[in-house]
């Protein structure tokens, strides 16, 4: 584990930070609401990233846990400041995840368990969509239905 400050200077640890340090710093700067970022090259989400196709909402958990479709940021070289800026632009102030074109996935959360849960849900949904396209044409949920699922999940879902 390497601990860096918001200027990217190493404060703890003997290792070099990730080559995607500019990405992590830019997202933390842009999104004061989040406290955890996971960047992964998970295979099925990356399949969408290389096709530069967003992961649409076809199952309830993507709406509930992630809050909407996972959009694709414009392509940039891995580790570059341009990649970081493209990711920040595509995320905006609302999205909790973004695909990096021809690269992988970036997922945000208030904490690491939430970000990891979102990674798992996104990978599951990527798999569902790929299989559903083998069977036919998946129905994509409307923005209204997505908002309703998200609201119910945040307010009423599960044990209190
Ligand atoms: Zn990467």
Backbone and ligand atoms as CSV (ligand in chain L), in Angstrom:
chain,resi,resn,atom,element,x,y,z
A,1,UNK,N,N,0.852,-1.190,0.000
A,1,UNK,CA,C,0.000,0.000,0.000
A,1,UNK,C,C,0.893,1.246,0.000
A,2,UNK,N,N,0.569,2.182,-0.850
A,2,UNK,CA,C,1.291,3.452,-0.914
A,2,UNK,C,C,0.307,4.564,-0.565
A,3,UNK,N,N,0.686,5.407,0.384
A,3,UNK,CA,C,-0.165,6.548,0.750
A,3,UNK,C,C,0.439,7.800,0.111
A,4,UNK,N,N,-0.387,8.516,-0.645
A,4,UNK,CA,C,0.069,9.774,-1.254
A,4,UNK,C,C,-0.847,10.901,-0.801
A,5,UNK,N,N,-0.348,12.120,-0.851
A,5,UNK,CA,C,-1.208,13.272,-0.553
A,5,UNK,C,C,-1.861,13.759,-1.851
A,6,UNK,N,N,-2.657,14.796,-1.747
A,6,UNK,CA,C,-3.409,15.256,-2.916
A,6,UNK,C,C,-2.520,15.950,-3.954
A,7,UNK,N,N,-1.245,16.155,-3.612
A,7,UNK,CA,C,-0.287,16.639,-4.622
A,7,UNK,C,C,0.423,15.479,-5.311
A,8,UNK,N,N,0.107,14.257,-4.873
A,8,UNK,CA,C,0.712,13.085,-5.485
A,8,UNK,C,C,2.041,12.695,-4.870
A,9,UNK,N,N,2.432,13.338,-3.757
A,9,UNK,CA,C,3.703,13.005,-3.099
A,9,UNK,C,C,3.486,11.818,-2.156
A,10,UNK,N,N,4.432,10.879,-2.186
A,10,UNK,CA,C,4.330,9.692,-1.336
A,10,UNK,C,C,4.538,10.098,0.116
A,11,UNK,N,N,3.607,9.695,0.980
A,11,UNK,CA,C,3.725,9.983,2.415
A,11,UNK,C,C,4.044,8.731,3.220
A,12,UNK,N,N,3.567,7.572,2.730
A,12,UNK,CA,C,3.853,6.304,3.407
A,12,UNK,C,C,4.018,5.220,2.360
A,13,UNK,N,N,4.903,4.272,2.673
A,13,UNK,CA,C,5.079,3.122,1.785
A,13,UNK,C,C,6.347,3.259,0.969
A,14,UNK,N,N,6.885,2.089,0.576
A,14,UNK,CA,C,8.167,2.095,-0.127
A,14,UNK,C,C,8.002,1.963,-1.639
A,15,UNK,N,N,6.754,1.740,-2.087
A,15,UNK,CA,C,6.536,1.478,-3.502
A,15,UNK,C,C,6.213,2.756,-4.259
A,16,UNK,N,N,6.378,2.662,-5.578
A,16,UNK,CA,C,5.964,3.753,-6.465
A,16,UNK,C,C,4.434,3.724,-6.579
A,17,UNK,N,N,3.769,4.876,-6.592
A,17,UNK,CA,C,2.313,4.846,-6.772
A,17,UNK,C,C,1.944,4.302,-8.153
A,18,UNK,N,N,0.664,3.932,-8.295
A,18,UNK,CA,C,0.135,3.448,-9.578
A,18,UNK,C,C,0.425,4.448,-10.696
A,19,UNK,N,N,0.612,3.917,-11.910
A,19,UNK,CA,C,0.785,4.803,-13.070
A,19,UNK,C,C,-0.481,5.614,-13.337
A,20,UNK,N,N,-1.604,5.172,-12.756
A,20,UNK,CA,C,-2.854,5.921,-12.909
A,20,UNK,C,C,-3.070,6.911,-11.757
A,21,UNK,N,N,-1.992,7.307,-11.094
A,21,UNK,CA,C,-2.120,8.305,-10.029
A,21,UNK,C,C,-2.827,9.583,-10.513
A,22,UNK,N,N,-2.503,10.113,-11.714
A,22,UNK,CA,C,-3.227,11.321,-12.164
A,22,UNK,C,C,-4.746,11.118,-12.234
A,23,UNK,N,N,-5.143,9.911,-12.632
A,23,UNK,CA,C,-6.575,9.588,-12.700
A,23,UNK,C,C,-7.202,9.650,-11.310
A,24,UNK,N,N,-6.584,8.967,-10.351
A,24,UNK,CA,C,-7.131,8.943,-8.995
A,24,UNK,C,C,-7.192,10.354,-8.405
A,25,UNK,N,N,-6.124,11.114,-8.561
A,25,UNK,CA,C,-6.102,12.470,-7.993
A,25,UNK,C,C,-7.154,13.362,-8.640
A,26,UNK,N,N,-7.278,13.273,-9.963
A,26,UNK,CA,C,-8.235,14.140,-10.672
A,26,UNK,C,C,-9.666,13.832,-10.252
A,27,UNK,N,N,-9.966,12.539,-10.071
A,27,UNK,CA,C,-11.338,12.181,-9.681
A,27,UNK,C,C,-11.607,12.628,-8.241
A,28,UNK,N,N,-10.633,12.420,-7.341
A,28,UNK,CA,C,-10.837,12.906,-5.959
A,28,UNK,C,C,-10.996,14.428,-5.924
A,29,UNK,N,N,-10.250,15.133,-6.763
A,29,UNK,CA,C,-10.368,16.605,-6.812
A,29,UNK,C,C,-11.749,17.034,-7.297
A,30,UNK,N,N,-12.235,16.331,-8.321
A,30,UNK,CA,C,-13.489,16.734,-8.965
A,30,UNK,C,C,-14.719,16.313,-8.169
A,31,UNK,N,N,-14.575,15.242,-7.383
A,31,UNK,CA,C,-15.742,14.675,-6.705
A,31,UNK,C,C,-15.506,14.630,-5.204
A,32,UNK,N,N,-15.879,15.709,-4.550
A,32,UNK,CA,C,-15.665,15.795,-3.106
A,32,UNK,C,C,-16.571,14.831,-2.341
A,33,UNK,N,N,-17.575,14.273,-3.033
A,33,UNK,CA,C,-18.525,13.368,-2.373
A,33,UNK,C,C,-17.991,11.947,-2.236
A,34,UNK,N,N,-16.853,11.621,-2.847
A,34,UNK,CA,C,-16.401,10.225,-2.811
A,34,UNK,C,C,-15.103,10.077,-2.014
A,35,UNK,N,N,-14.943,8.859,-1.462
A,35,UNK,CA,C,-13.760,8.590,-0.633
A,35,UNK,C,C,-13.029,7.321,-1.061
A,36,UNK,N,N,-13.478,6.701,-2.143
A,36,UNK,CA,C,-12.821,5.483,-2.621
A,36,UNK,C,C,-12.960,5.394,-4.135
A,37,UNK,N,N,-11.869,4.977,-4.773
A,37,UNK,CA,C,-11.872,4.756,-6.227
A,37,UNK,C,C,-11.212,3.408,-6.485
A,38,UNK,N,N,-11.866,2.595,-7.302
A,38,UNK,CA,C,-11.252,1.338,-7.751
A,38,UNK,C,C,-11.134,1.397,-9.265
A,39,UNK,N,N,-9.929,1.111,-9.749
A,39,UNK,CA,C,-9.703,1.008,-11.190
A,39,UNK,C,C,-9.371,-0.450,-11.489
A,40,UNK,N,N,-10.133,-1.053,-12.400
A,40,UNK,CA,C,-9.960,-2.470,-12.704
A,40,UNK,C,C,-9.990,-2.696,-14.214
A,41,UNK,N,N,-9.358,-3.784,-14.631
A,41,UNK,CA,C,-9.410,-4.221,-16.022
A,41,UNK,C,C,-10.247,-5.490,-16.117
A,42,UNK,N,N,-11.292,-5.593,-15.316
A,42,UNK,CA,C,-12.124,-6.800,-15.329
A,42,UNK,C,C,-12.600,-7.072,-16.761
A,43,UNK,N,N,-12.621,-8.349,-17.121
A,43,UNK,CA,C,-12.706,-8.736,-18.536
A,43,UNK,C,C,-13.998,-8.271,-19.210
A,44,UNK,N,N,-15.140,-8.492,-18.571
A,44,UNK,CA,C,-16.404,-8.246,-19.270
A,44,UNK,C,C,-16.715,-6.750,-19.366
A,45,UNK,N,N,-16.421,-6.000,-18.322
A,45,UNK,CA,C,-16.573,-4.540,-18.425
A,45,UNK,C,C,-15.619,-3.995,-19.482
A,46,UNK,N,N,-14.412,-4.543,-19.530
A,46,UNK,CA,C,-13.435,-4.083,-20.519
A,46,UNK,C,C,-13.872,-4.431,-21.938
A,47,UNK,N,N,-14.634,-5.515,-22.098
A,47,UNK,CA,C,-15.180,-5.839,-23.419
A,47,UNK,C,C,-16.069,-4.692,-23.919
A,48,UNK,N,N,-16.874,-4.127,-23.017
A,48,UNK,CA,C,-17.679,-2.953,-23.392
A,48,UNK,C,C,-16.772,-1.752,-23.684
A,49,UNK,N,N,-15.723,-1.603,-22.891
A,49,UNK,CA,C,-14.814,-0.467,-23.076
A,49,UNK,C,C,-14.118,-0.523,-24.440
A,50,UNK,N,N,-13.749,-1.720,-24.881
A,50,UNK,CA,C,-13.056,-1.806,-26.176
A,50,UNK,C,C,-14.027,-1.619,-27.345
A,51,UNK,N,N,-15.301,-1.930,-27.117
A,51,UNK,CA,C,-16.320,-1.637,-28.141
A,51,UNK,C,C,-16.822,-0.198,-28.019
A,52,UNK,N,N,-16.363,0.481,-26.979
A,52,UNK,CA,C,-16.790,1.862,-26.678
A,52,UNK,C,C,-18.314,1.951,-26.625
A,53,UNK,N,N,-18.875,0.962,-25.935
A,53,UNK,CA,C,-20.327,0.917,-25.707
A,53,UNK,C,C,-20.589,1.072,-24.226
A,54,UNK,N,N,-21.548,1.923,-23.868
A,54,UNK,CA,C,-21.910,2.027,-22.462
A,54,UNK,C,C,-22.579,0.734,-22.012
A,55,UNK,N,N,-22.540,0.477,-20.701
A,55,UNK,CA,C,-23.251,-0.659,-20.132
A,55,UNK,C,C,-24.624,-0.143,-19.721
A,56,UNK,N,N,-25.669,-0.533,-20.458
A,56,UNK,CA,C,-26.998,-0.007,-20.155
A,56,UNK,C,C,-27.617,-0.734,-18.960
A,57,UNK,N,N,-28.678,-0.163,-18.441
A,57,UNK,CA,C,-29.348,-0.783,-17.295
A,57,UNK,C,C,-30.423,-1.736,-17.818
A,58,UNK,N,N,-30.181,-3.032,-17.607
A,58,UNK,CA,C,-31.160,-4.050,-17.987
A,58,UNK,C,C,-31.612,-4.863,-16.777
A,59,UNK,N,N,-30.902,-4.742,-15.658
A,59,UNK,CA,C,-31.262,-5.488,-14.451
A,59,UNK,C,C,-31.273,-4.526,-13.267
A,60,UNK,N,N,-32.073,-4.885,-12.271
A,60,UNK,CA,C,-32.330,-3.948,-11.177
A,60,UNK,C,C,-31.077,-3.506,-10.425
A,61,UNK,N,N,-30.112,-4.422,-10.257
A,61,UNK,CA,C,-29.000,-4.069,-9.365
A,61,UNK,C,C,-28.095,-2.971,-9.921
A,62,UNK,N,N,-27.996,-2.866,-11.241
A,62,UNK,CA,C,-27.177,-1.774,-11.794
A,62,UNK,C,C,-27.843,-0.428,-11.476
A,63,UNK,N,N,-29.165,-0.386,-11.567
A,63,UNK,CA,C,-29.895,0.838,-11.203
A,63,UNK,C,C,-29.774,1.110,-9.711
A,64,UNK,N,N,-29.955,0.061,-8.910
A,64,UNK,CA,C,-29.996,0.246,-7.458
A,64,UNK,C,C,-28.629,0.631,-6.886
A,65,UNK,N,N,-27.612,-0.130,-7.249
A,65,UNK,CA,C,-26.304,-0.009,-6.588
A,65,UNK,C,C,-25.403,1.029,-7.261
A,66,UNK,N,N,-25.498,1.113,-8.584
A,66,UNK,CA,C,-24.628,2.046,-9.323
A,66,UNK,C,C,-25.394,3.320,-9.668
A,67,UNK,N,N,-26.680,3.196,-9.931
A,67,UNK,CA,C,-27.514,4.372,-10.142
A,67,UNK,C,C,-27.818,4.703,-11.587
A,68,UNK,N,N,-27.251,3.943,-12.533
A,68,UNK,CA,C,-27.547,4.210,-13.943
A,68,UNK,C,C,-26.554,3.509,-14.841
A,69,UNK,N,N,-26.637,3.804,-16.142
A,69,UNK,CA,C,-25.719,3.163,-17.083
A,69,UNK,C,C,-24.270,3.594,-16.834
A,70,UNK,N,N,-23.342,2.784,-17.288
A,70,UNK,CA,C,-21.914,3.130,-17.166
A,70,UNK,C,C,-21.456,3.653,-18.529
A,71,UNK,N,N,-21.178,4.941,-18.574
A,71,UNK,CA,C,-20.812,5.575,-19.846
A,71,UNK,C,C,-19.332,5.357,-20.162
A,72,UNK,N,N,-18.934,5.765,-21.372
A,72,UNK,CA,C,-17.558,5.561,-21.835
A,72,UNK,C,C,-16.867,6.915,-21.981
A,73,UNK,N,N,-15.722,7.061,-21.343
A,73,UNK,CA,C,-14.912,8.274,-21.515
A,73,UNK,C,C,-14.154,8.180,-22.837
A,74,UNK,N,N,-13.823,9.336,-23.405
A,74,UNK,CA,C,-13.035,9.361,-24.643
A,74,UNK,C,C,-11.675,8.704,-24.418
A,75,UNK,N,N,-11.136,8.135,-25.470
A,75,UNK,CA,C,-9.859,7.441,-25.380
A,75,UNK,C,C,-8.708,8.403,-25.075
A,76,UNK,N,N,-7.795,7.945,-24.253
A,76,UNK,CA,C,-6.513,8.630,-24.047
A,76,UNK,C,C,-5.496,7.582,-23.605
A,77,UNK,N,N,-4.235,7.914,-23.729
A,77,UNK,CA,C,-3.152,6.981,-23.376
A,77,UNK,C,C,-3.209,6.654,-21.876
A,78,UNK,N,N,-3.019,5.376,-21.514
A,78,UNK,CA,C,-3.017,5.011,-20.094
A,78,UNK,C,C,-1.985,5.827,-19.305
A,79,UNK,N,N,-2.371,6.246,-18.115
A,79,UNK,CA,C,-1.460,6.981,-17.241
A,79,UNK,C,C,-1.345,8.464,-17.559
A,80,UNK,N,N,-2.043,8.922,-18.594
A,80,UNK,CA,C,-1.897,10.328,-18.999
A,80,UNK,C,C,-2.865,11.238,-18.242
A,81,UNK,N,N,-2.522,12.513,-18.224
A,81,UNK,CA,C,-3.417,13.518,-17.638
A,81,UNK,C,C,-4.684,13.625,-18.483
A,82,UNK,N,N,-4.532,13.449,-19.793
A,82,UNK,CA,C,-5.699,13.498,-20.683
A,82,UNK,C,C,-6.706,12.404,-20.311
A,83,UNK,N,N,-6.217,11.210,-20.011
A,83,UNK,CA,C,-7.108,10.120,-19.600
A,83,UNK,C,C,-7.864,10.520,-18.329
A,84,UNK,N,N,-7.135,11.124,-17.390
A,84,UNK,CA,C,-7.761,11.563,-16.137
A,84,UNK,C,C,-8.861,12.588,-16.412
A,85,UNK,N,N,-8.563,13.558,-17.267
A,85,UNK,CA,C,-9.543,14.615,-17.559
A,85,UNK,C,C,-10.748,14.057,-18.313
A,86,UNK,N,N,-10.514,13.115,-19.213
A,86,UNK,CA,C,-11.629,12.495,-19.941
A,86,UNK,C,C,-12.547,11.723,-18.990
A,87,UNK,N,N,-11.941,11.046,-18.025
A,87,UNK,CA,C,-12.741,10.279,-17.054
A,87,UNK,C,C,-13.573,11.230,-16.192
A,88,UNK,N,N,-12.949,12.298,-15.724
A,88,UNK,CA,C,-13.661,13.279,-14.889
A,88,UNK,C,C,-14.831,13.885,-15.666
A,89,UNK,N,N,-14.569,14.214,-16.934
A,89,UNK,CA,C,-15.618,14.815,-17.768
A,89,UNK,C,C,-16.791,13.843,-17.939
A,90,UNK,N,N,-16.490,12.579,-18.234
A,90,UNK,CA,C,-17.556,11.597,-18.461
A,90,UNK,C,C,-18.319,11.290,-17.172
A,91,UNK,N,N,-17.636,11.297,-16.025
A,91,UNK,CA,C,-18.296,11.013,-14.743
A,91,UNK,C,C,-19.263,12.124,-14.347
A,92,UNK,N,N,-18.906,13.367,-14.645
A,92,UNK,CA,C,-19.726,14.481,-14.174
A,92,UNK,C,C,-19.783,14.483,-12.660
A,93,UNK,N,N,-20.870,15.018,-12.116
A,93,UNK,CA,C,-21.019,15.092,-10.658
A,93,UNK,C,C,-21.946,14.019,-10.110
A,94,UNK,N,N,-22.490,13.174,-10.997
A,94,UNK,CA,C,-23.504,12.215,-10.554
A,94,UNK,C,C,-23.083,10.754,-10.707
A,95,UNK,N,N,-22.356,10.423,-11.766
A,95,UNK,CA,C,-22.107,9.012,-12.071
A,95,UNK,C,C,-21.117,8.394,-11.082
A,96,UNK,N,N,-21.310,7.119,-10.816
A,96,UNK,CA,C,-20.456,6.382,-9.880
A,96,UNK,C,C,-19.475,5.449,-10.574
A,97,UNK,N,N,-19.491,5.446,-11.899
A,97,UNK,CA,C,-18.579,4.566,-12.633
A,97,UNK,C,C,-18.430,5.071,-14.057
A,98,UNK,N,N,-17.291,4.770,-14.653
A,98,UNK,CA,C,-17.064,5.134,-16.055
A,98,UNK,C,C,-16.126,4.113,-16.689
A,99,UNK,N,N,-16.388,3.810,-17.947
A,99,UNK,CA,C,-15.483,2.958,-18.716
A,99,UNK,C,C,-14.434,3.832,-19.382
A,100,UNK,N,N,-13.192,3.370,-19.382
A,100,UNK,CA,C,-12.109,4.054,-20.093
A,100,UNK,C,C,-11.971,3.341,-21.438
A,101,UNK,N,N,-12.140,4.061,-22.527
A,101,UNK,CA,C,-12.150,3.447,-23.857
A,101,UNK,C,C,-10.901,2.594,-24.077
A,102,UNK,N,N,-11.112,1.361,-24.538
A,102,UNK,CA,C,-10.029,0.408,-24.842
A,102,UNK,C,C,-9.103,0.164,-23.658
A,103,UNK,N,N,-9.655,0.191,-22.435
A,103,UNK,CA,C,-8.784,0.105,-21.278
A,103,UNK,C,C,-9.440,-0.643,-20.105
A,104,UNK,N,N,-10.457,-0.071,-19.488
A,104,UNK,CA,C,-11.022,-0.710,-18.299
A,104,UNK,C,C,-12.094,0.142,-17.655
A,105,UNK,N,N,-12.185,0.023,-16.344
A,105,UNK,CA,C,-13.307,0.580,-15.598
A,105,UNK,C,C,-12.798,1.372,-14.394
A,106,UNK,N,N,-13.490,2.451,-14.067
A,106,UNK,CA,C,-13.210,3.220,-12.850
A,106,UNK,C,C,-14.513,3.319,-12.074
A,107,UNK,N,N,-14.459,2.973,-10.787
A,107,UNK,CA,C,-15.672,2.948,-9.968
A,107,UNK,C,C,-15.439,3.757,-8.696
A,108,UNK,N,N,-16.435,4.554,-8.321
A,108,UNK,CA,C,-16.345,5.436,-7.160
A,108,UNK,C,C,-17.270,4.947,-6.045
A,109,UNK,N,N,-16.938,5.352,-4.821
A,109,UNK,CA,C,-17.817,5.038,-3.698
A,109,UNK,C,C,-17.524,5.935,-2.511
A,110,UNK,N,N,-18.433,5.909,-1.559
A,110,UNK,CA,C,-18.191,6.627,-0.302
A,110,UNK,C,C,-17.168,5.885,0.548
A,111,UNK,N,N,-17.007,4.594,0.272
A,111,UNK,CA,C,-16.014,3.774,0.968
A,111,UNK,C,C,-15.633,2.617,0.035
A,112,UNK,N,N,-14.591,1.864,0.410
A,112,UNK,CA,C,-14.125,0.789,-0.466
A,112,UNK,C,C,-15.116,-0.357,-0.610
A,113,UNK,N,N,-15.809,-0.793,0.470
A,113,UNK,CA,C,-16.798,-1.862,0.250
A,113,UNK,C,C,-17.864,-1.479,-0.788
A,114,UNK,N,N,-18.309,-0.229,-0.754
A,114,UNK,CA,C,-19.312,0.218,-1.734
A,114,UNK,C,C,-18.729,0.217,-3.147
A,115,UNK,N,N,-17.519,0.736,-3.296
A,115,UNK,CA,C,-16.885,0.747,-4.626
A,115,UNK,C,C,-16.682,-0.675,-5.142
A,116,UNK,N,N,-16.276,-1.598,-4.263
A,116,UNK,CA,C,-16.069,-2.990,-4.672
A,116,UNK,C,C,-17.389,-3.651,-5.048
A,117,UNK,N,N,-18.431,-3.378,-4.262
A,117,UNK,CA,C,-19.757,-3.912,-4.602
A,117,UNK,C,C,-20.179,-3.423,-5.992
A,118,UNK,N,N,-19.930,-2.148,-6.263
A,118,UNK,CA,C,-20.291,-1.600,-7.580
A,118,UNK,C,C,-19.492,-2.281,-8.690
A,119,UNK,N,N,-18.210,-2.541,-8.462
A,119,UNK,CA,C,-17.401,-3.258,-9.468
A,119,UNK,C,C,-18.039,-4.608,-9.789
A,120,UNK,N,N,-18.446,-5.323,-8.739
A,120,UNK,CA,C,-19.031,-6.660,-8.931
A,120,UNK,C,C,-20.347,-6.584,-9.682
A,121,UNK,N,N,-21.181,-5.599,-9.325
A,121,UNK,CA,C,-22.485,-5.440,-9.992
A,121,UNK,C,C,-22.283,-5.075,-11.465
A,122,UNK,N,N,-21.324,-4.219,-11.745
A,122,UNK,CA,C,-21.065,-3.820,-13.137
A,122,UNK,C,C,-20.570,-5.022,-13.944
A,123,UNK,N,N,-19.672,-5.791,-13.378
A,123,UNK,CA,C,-19.161,-6.964,-14.099
A,123,UNK,C,C,-20.290,-7.975,-14.348
A,124,UNK,N,N,-21.157,-8.177,-13.342
A,124,UNK,CA,C,-22.304,-9.090,-13.497
A,124,UNK,C,C,-23.226,-8.610,-14.617
A,125,UNK,N,N,-23.489,-7.292,-14.640
A,125,UNK,CA,C,-24.381,-6.747,-15.667
A,125,UNK,C,C,-23.748,-6.819,-17.056
A,126,UNK,N,N,-22.456,-6.607,-17.138
A,126,UNK,CA,C,-21.769,-6.748,-18.429
A,126,UNK,C,C,-21.950,-8.172,-18.938
A,127,UNK,N,N,-21.825,-9.149,-18.026
A,127,UNK,CA,C,-22.010,-10.554,-18.405
A,127,UNK,C,C,-23.450,-10.818,-18.840
A,128,UNK,N,N,-24.404,-10.294,-18.092
A,128,UNK,CA,C,-25.821,-10.491,-18.436
A,128,UNK,C,C,-26.113,-9.928,-19.827
A,129,UNK,N,N,-25.599,-8.757,-20.110
A,129,UNK,CA,C,-25.887,-8.137,-21.410
A,129,UNK,C,C,-25.270,-8.942,-22.546
A,130,UNK,N,N,-24.041,-9.374,-22.364
A,130,UNK,CA,C,-23.397,-10.172,-23.419
A,130,UNK,C,C,-24.207,-11.444,-23.680
A,131,UNK,N,N,-24.612,-12.142,-22.602
A,131,UNK,CA,C,-25.414,-13.368,-22.788
A,131,UNK,C,C,-26.787,-13.054,-23.363
A,132,UNK,N,N,-27.399,-11.981,-22.914
A,132,UNK,CA,C,-28.751,-11.672,-23.418
A,132,UNK,C,C,-28.712,-11.315,-24.896
A,133,UNK,N,N,-27.591,-10.774,-25.365
A,133,UNK,CA,C,-27.472,-10.486,-26.798
A,133,UNK,C,C,-27.310,-11.774,-27.610
A,134,UNK,N,N,-26.820,-12.822,-26.969
A,134,UNK,CA,C,-26.763,-14.122,-27.637
A,134,UNK,C,C,-28.187,-14.651,-27.838
A,135,UNK,N,N,-29.050,-14.408,-26.825
A,135,UNK,CA,C,-30.425,-14.912,-26.874
A,135,UNK,C,C,-31.342,-14.041,-27.718
A,136,UNK,N,N,-31.073,-12.760,-27.772
A,136,UNK,CA,C,-31.970,-11.842,-28.472
A,136,UNK,C,C,-31.565,-10.409,-28.224
A,137,UNK,N,N,-32.579,-9.556,-28.023
A,137,UNK,CA,C,-32.322,-8.134,-27.806
A,137,UNK,C,C,-32.735,-7.757,-26.394
A,138,UNK,N,N,-31.768,-7.445,-25.523
A,138,UNK,CA,C,-32.139,-7.079,-24.155
A,138,UNK,C,C,-32.966,-5.795,-24.120
A,139,UNK,N,N,-33.987,-5.782,-23.260
A,139,UNK,CA,C,-34.768,-4.564,-23.055
A,139,UNK,C,C,-34.010,-3.676,-22.075
A,140,UNK,N,N,-33.836,-2.442,-22.460
A,140,UNK,CA,C,-33.123,-1.487,-21.610
A,140,UNK,C,C,-34.147,-0.694,-20.814
A,141,UNK,N,N,-33.929,-0.606,-19.511
A,141,UNK,CA,C,-34.890,0.096,-18.655
A,141,UNK,C,C,-34.857,1.592,-18.940
A,142,UNK,N,N,-36.004,2.222,-18.800
A,142,UNK,CA,C,-36.129,3.663,-19.072
A,142,UNK,C,C,-35.488,4.463,-17.930
A,143,UNK,N,N,-35.107,5.721,-18.201
A,143,UNK,CA,C,-34.572,6.566,-17.131
A,143,UNK,C,C,-35.530,6.683,-15.943
A,144,UNK,N,N,-36.834,6.685,-16.205
A,144,UNK,CA,C,-37.827,6.783,-15.129
A,144,UNK,C,C,-37.786,5.534,-14.247
A,145,UNK,N,N,-37.720,4.367,-14.881
A,145,UNK,CA,C,-37.677,3.108,-14.118
A,145,UNK,C,C,-36.368,2.999,-13.325
A,146,UNK,N,N,-35.283,3.450,-13.938
A,146,UNK,CA,C,-33.982,3.435,-13.251
A,146,UNK,C,C,-34.041,4.319,-12.006
A,147,UNK,N,N,-34.602,5.520,-12.156
A,147,UNK,CA,C,-34.692,6.452,-11.025
A,147,UNK,C,C,-35.564,5.872,-9.914
A,148,UNK,N,N,-36.645,5.187,-10.296
A,148,UNK,CA,C,-37.546,4.576,-9.312
A,148,UNK,C,C,-36.831,3.450,-8.551
A,149,UNK,N,N,-36.099,2.605,-9.268
A,149,UNK,CA,C,-35.349,1.514,-8.623
A,149,UNK,C,C,-34.300,2.069,-7.665
A,150,UNK,N,N,-33.585,3.097,-8.099
A,150,UNK,CA,C,-32.534,3.698,-7.269
A,150,UNK,C,C,-33.144,4.310,-6.000
A,151,UNK,N,N,-34.238,5.034,-6.166
A,151,UNK,CA,C,-34.889,5.690,-5.027
A,151,UNK,C,C,-35.393,4.652,-4.027
A,152,UNK,N,N,-36.047,3.607,-4.522
A,152,UNK,CA,C,-36.548,2.564,-3.624
A,152,UNK,C,C,-35.406,1.883,-2.889
A,153,UNK,N,N,-34.298,1.658,-3.596
A,153,UNK,CA,C,-33.138,1.008,-2.986
A,153,UNK,C,C,-32.560,1.881,-1.884
A,154,UNK,N,N,-32.434,3.171,-2.139
A,154,UNK,CA,C,-31.830,4.069,-1.156
A,154,UNK,C,C,-32.738,4.306,0.054
A,155,UNK,N,N,-34.055,4.228,-0.168
A,155,UNK,CA,C,-34.998,4.576,0.900
A,155,UNK,C,C,-35.592,3.381,1.631
A,156,UNK,N,N,-35.946,2.335,0.875
A,156,UNK,CA,C,-36.789,1.290,1.470
A,156,UNK,C,C,-36.185,-0.103,1.470
A,157,UNK,N,N,-35.110,-0.329,0.710
A,157,UNK,CA,C,-34.651,-1.691,0.427
A,157,UNK,C,C,-33.952,-2.318,1.639
A,158,UNK,N,N,-34.161,-3.624,1.831
A,158,UNK,CA,C,-33.393,-4.402,2.796
A,158,UNK,C,C,-33.807,-4.183,4.233
A,159,UNK,N,N,-32.984,-4.703,5.157
A,159,UNK,CA,C,-33.262,-4.627,6.589
A,159,UNK,C,C,-32.866,-3.261,7.114
A,160,UNK,N,N,-33.637,-2.759,8.046
A,160,UNK,CA,C,-33.293,-1.459,8.671
A,160,UNK,C,C,-32.568,-1.708,9.979
L,1,ZN,ZN,ZN,-5.629,0.630,-16.189
